[in-house]
Amino acid sequence: MDEFDLIRRFFSRDAEAAGTVVGVGDDGAVLQPTRNTQQIQVTDTLVEGVHFPANIGAADIGYRCVAVNLSDIAAMGARPRWMTLALTLWDKDEEWVEAFAAGLFEATAEHGLSLVGGDTTQGDSVVITVHVSGEVEEGAAILRSGARAGDTVYVTGTVGDAAAGLELLREGVDDDELVRRFLRPTARIPQGLKLSRRAHSAIDVSDGLVADLRKLLDASGVGAEIDIEKVPLSAALLARFDTDSALRFALTGGDDYELCFTAPADAVAGMENITAIGTVTENHELVCRNVGEIVEVDASGYRHFT
Amino acid sequence: MDEFDLIRRFFSRDAEAAGTVVGVGDDGAVLQPTRNTQQIQVTDTLVEGVHFPANIGAADIGYRCVAVNLSDIAAMGARPRWMTLALTLWDKDEEWVEAFAAGLFEATAEHGLSLVGGDTTQGDSVVITVHVSGEVEEGAAILRSGARAGDTVYVTGTVGDAAAGLELLREGVDDDELVRRFLRPTARIPQGLKLSRRAHSAIDVSDGLVADLRKLLDASGVGAEIDIEKVPLSAALLARFDTDSALRFALTGGDDYELCFTAPADAVAGMENITAIGTVTENHELVCRNVGEIVEVDASGYRHFT
């Protein structure tokens, strides 16, 4: 099966979406931007064996490579529009590609995203790069750099589940809610759209809550005080792991793709599925407290600060 | 050197270009589309050992990965604006990355292209995916599908040089004009912009003149008669190879990144550096003639049609 066949057979769904003038099949796609918007562009690469274990299903890989990009679109408060796919394959057959495409289109369909172009190549390993373009009203993008002292720090959903799921997956468990949270992350597109013009800053949690919050604070030139006992943990996580392990996953595990954002408390009153976990401060430090006591958080988890 | 350091050190040049509201460093780039334009998006992947030999210099790889994408932008008649880079590396040091970045920025600077985002990952091989967005006035994109019977078929520059250069490179020759044509392809951006609203159809020559022309004709539902003795060959190519070999490179070798396009002859009168090589016909066949005699062209070259 040559490249052209592969694209045509599995990836050339008709782009019916408004705004896609020419989709897959020409030298480039022709897209019609919405009047008075700015465009958001994001790109993320998944490498087999690095970003996901080699033994997970093709449909999950297809879903996940879209979702992690949509998560960046969500963190900017944007509406997803167009996607391109660069697929480098090794030792995969048509069945794999078909399942991959099915998972990919499941993720795009949930958010009205159109696949408008791409490139498939043969290589020594599986490398998947997705590029997504979204739109925001002019000036409405939520940046990492907008946090202000006095903002409340929030996180959507629950954190730690995906990292716990990845650990279970490595232990051979594959039918579990935590594993599904790793394989099929939920891009917080609706929440991101609601946060546009409300939140002062946002980032998606891909490297771990503390690490990503630190990036946001550095970009904003501020600090924060976080109460780690407020960090939202799922019932599934607490059923499988003790509290210390659960908190370690929540604070330092990556792959959750929840949003961490800062906003004045009154700006997000009534929003569902968000949890306040702390406050932005003037100084540049990130202080974590566990029931009032200062603790230090690093890659291995948290420990009492002595 | 972690991913963040790598991006910051070598790829975070300030995007001064108008239209880049936020560049590298946030969850996504924020871009300001030009009023009354449509956007063109293209993406192409280069895999080490597949699209280029492992022993070519990092600066050439950096230049080339941008140029092959700009060539698709040129084939659409568009003006390049924004670029993202997804870089998967294996066994490369800082010196390699620095030289790669230098070559990459050489190619972007020639055409006012801004690097606005990307992702760097570690993998088992070197895989480079570049995504470029360009702009055209509404309705002005040149498609593959617009060729009409009676159009003249043209090609820019000379063809065959890059394929000959790749052969020389494999033989160990590295300081040669033909090799440079492979390593540093010229994206025909100015010609593409001139062709917008003049040419009926266009494609860039990446897989070989005959193969790419066939794609254009298929997309347009037409055929063509080509006089292969009119195909433009460089003095450098003819100095190194006999006419048969030169024509084989020109007709079936890829990597030239010239434009093949069709237009009414009077629409492109006075345009420099283009050569008429045939005529578009009603039927769906591509007929090649050598000084009047019909010949058959396939991957191994051309032969008399008996």
Interface residues (C-beta under 8 A of the other chain):
Chain A: V21 V22 G25 D26 D27 G28 A29 V30 L31 Q32 P33 T37 Q38 Q39 I40 Q41 V42 T43 D44 T45 V47 G49 V50 H51 D72 I73 A75 M76 A78 W82 T84 A86 T88 V116 G117 G118 D119 T121 Q122 G123 D124 S125 V127 T129 H131 S133 G134 V136 E138 A141 L143 R144 S145 A202 I203 D204 A219
Chain B: V21 V22 G25 D26 D27 G28 A29 V30 L31 Q32 P33 T37 Q38 Q39 I40 Q41 V42 T43 D44 T45 V47 G49 V50 H51 D72 I73 A75 M76 A78 W82 T84 A86 T88 V116 G117 G118 D119 T121 Q122 G123 D124 S125 V127 T129 H131 S133 G134 V136 E138 A141 L143 R144 S145 A202 I203 D204 A219
